[in-house]
Every structure is written in structure tokens, then in C-alpha cells.
Amino acid sequence: MRTCSGILIVSALAIAIQVFVLLPISPDLLHLPPTSSIPSNSKLQEVNKLGEGILKKPEAIAVDEMGVLYTATRDGWIIRLHRNGSWENWRHIESDSLLGITATTAGDLVVCDAEKGLLKVGEDGVTVLASHVNGAKISFADDVIESADGSLFFSIASTKFGFHNWHLALLEGKSNGQLLKYNSSSKETSILLDNLGFANGVALSTDQDYLIICETMKFRCLKHWLKEEKKGQTEVFIDNLPGGPDNINLAPDGSFWIAVLDIELFPKTLEFVHRSRAIKHFFGCFPKLSKWTVGAYNKAMVINVASDGKIVRSFDDPTGKVMSFVTSALEFENHLYLGSLNCDFIGKLQLTTP
């Protein structure tokens, strides 16, 4: 009996040490903002599946000036879809953490590698543009966009946790994301914004007088002014979203397409998790449990937001029947192209006038 009691005590002590001492998080209590509710229409169940079976979790999408579509997959491939409908395994990078991508005016592709930093990918190979900022290693490069002068604006989701521990960043609940700028002339990287709540997608306005950056953990997007009298100022662009905003892309009409994660389940489930540090520690010890707090694995939503921050329309798959965990939406030639971290294809949806 004493032996059994001793084993139980030792086991309990070991679990306590694992949960409260060894786990690399110091969680904050997080009060999630009130969220809006958008009626379901199941439109994402109508997508055509492009590249089904050959694309492994294609998170982001870019289109170059020739109309060639690019995506980066979890197995390290930059794959492109030519105008004639043929797919090409264009470049391979030894990485399973390729995230946001953008096509440049010079004809290259810039890729966020969550572990290596900011990469330039071209016909002549792969070059690391930025791996450090202010002497610190860039640990979680997330999304990127190029401005007219060649500068690159890109997000850092977390300065503490990397891509493979993204769930710990959300559990900890601390705002340690960043917005960075890479100057293509000086080759220097600087910090524009700090203390962001899991900084994610970035997009420039039509006139490039401001930039929108998504804060996934705060269910909102910020507007950061780049020109004229408001230069350097930051304000809320849209908040109380029906989930966490992921990637964002400028639409031809000047509005923005935003992928929204975890439409209803995310805020409802995370509500109880974020009220207790002990529960956060427990979930952090068992990564598979984090899927219980992420409704994006079972549904998908994208919203179209006008330049004044008002939602114009939305599309969703409420059950994940066809698409789930949609992370990006890019409009091109009256179609919406959808990336996902839970599908093996890119969704293509015909658009009609709202």
C-alpha cells in the first residue's frame, strides 16, 4: 500500500513539474473581445479543387505579373500553376515552415520561412534577405508584402515561439508579435510595430499610404499609416471579428480579403482556457489537445472588408465538408483562390458582384 502511495505521489510530482516548471510558457489571463456573428452561406463548398493531391497544405498564394500562380507547401516546394493549366515543382527549400509569399516587381518571389527568416526565391536560386533584427534572430516570419519602392513589410507572429510551437504562443496569451520593414537599398531590417497579438497577414492599400496587419489573437486588424501627416500612426481598422484573422490580400477594387479562423468554436472554446493559468499549462503539455481549442480544423471562413473597415460579404464552409482551416484568400480575374493548412488543394471560387 505504501509502495502504491509512493508511486502516486512521485507520479503527481512529476506531472506537476512537467506542467508548471518545465513547460516554457508563463501564461497571462486573456479576456477575449466580443465577436460578431455572420450568417453561414456554405459558399466555400462550391470551390473547384486545383492541384488536388499534389499540394501539401498550401497556406499562401501569390500571382505574378504574367498571371502565374505560386504557392508554398509544407514539404518545402514552391509550386506554380502556369496559364496553360500545368503545374510545376519550381523550387525546393529544405524547410517545412514556409508561410507567407509575395511576387515582386523584379520577377522574384519573397517567402517567409518561419525558421530561416525572409527569403528571395528566383531563377538563380534562394537568398536569405533577413534573418536577424537588432541582433536578434527572426524566429517566426509569417507574411510579407512588397511596396512600390522595393521595401518589404513582413510580420513576426511571435518573438518567443517558433512555427511548430504556435499553439504555445496562443496559450501564453502575450503580445510579442512584430511588424518589420526590410529596406532593399540598405539591406537593413527595422521594427515598425512591437507588442502585437500574434501578428499575421499584411497588405498594402491601393495607394500604399497605409498598411493593414492582422492580429490573430486579438480578433482584429490594425491600420499603420506610411505617408503624409499620419505617417507612423496606428489605429484599429476592424475589430470584433468572428474569429482570428489570418492572411489578408488587397482586392482589385481596393477592398481586402481576410481569412478568418475558427468562426464560432474558437472564441467559445478558448474562453474557458484563457480564464485559468493552470488549464493553459495543462493544454501546453499536450499539443494534440490544442486542436480542441481550434475550430479551424472543422470549418472555414473568408470575409471581404471595404477600405472603410466595413464587411461587404463573406463565404464559409460551416462544417469543413469541402474546405477547412482556410488561411488565405486572393482575388484574381474574378475568382477567389483559397489556401489552407488542412487541405491538399487550392480552392477556386467564381465571384459575382456583391
LINDA-V112125 format. One record per backbone hydrogen bond with DSSP energy under -1.0 kcal/mol. CO is the residue of the C=O (numbers start at 1). NH is the residue of the N-H. Records with the same first field share a line. If there is no record, write none. Layout:
CO->NH / NH
This chain:
1->5
2->6
3->7
4->8
5->9
6->10
7->11
8->12
9->13
10->14
11->15
12->16
13->17
14->18
15->19
16->20
17->21 / 22
23->25
42->45
43->46
48->348
50->346
51->54
56->74
57->59
58->340
62->70
64->67
68->64
69->81
70->62
71->79
73->76
76->93
77->73
78->90 / 91
79->71
80->88
81->69
82->85
86->82
88->80 / 90
91->78
93->95
97->114
100->112
102->110
104->107
108->104
109->121
110->102
111->119
112->99
113->117
117->113
118->129 / 130
119->111
120->127
121->109
122->125
125->122
127->120
130->118
131->138
133->136
136->133
140->157
142->100
143->155
145->153
147->150
151->147
152->182
153->145
154->180
155->142
156->178
162->165
163->166
165->168 / 169
166->170
167->171
168->172
169->173
172->28
174->176
176->159
177->196
178->156
179->192 / 193
180->154
181->190
182->152
183->187
188->183
190->181
193->179
196->177 / 198
197->217
198->216
201->214
203->212
209->226 / 227
210->205
211->224
212->203
213->222
214->200
215->220
216->219
219->241
220->215
221->237 / 238
222->213
223->235
224->211
225->232
228->231
230->233
233->225
235->223
238->221
240->36
244->261
246->201
247->259
249->257
251->254
255->251
256->305
257->249
258->303
259->246
261->244
264->268
265->269
266->270
267->271
269->273
270->274
273->276
274->30
276->280
277->281
278->282
279->283
280->284
281->285
286->289
287->290
288->291
289->292
290->293
291->294
294->297
295->298
296->325
299->325
300->317
301->260
302->315
303->258
304->312 / 313
305->256
306->309
310->306
313->304
315->302
316->44
317->300
325->341
327->247
328->339
330->337
334->351
335->332
336->349
337->330
338->347
339->327 / 328
343->57
344->53 / 55
346->50
347->338
348->48
349->336
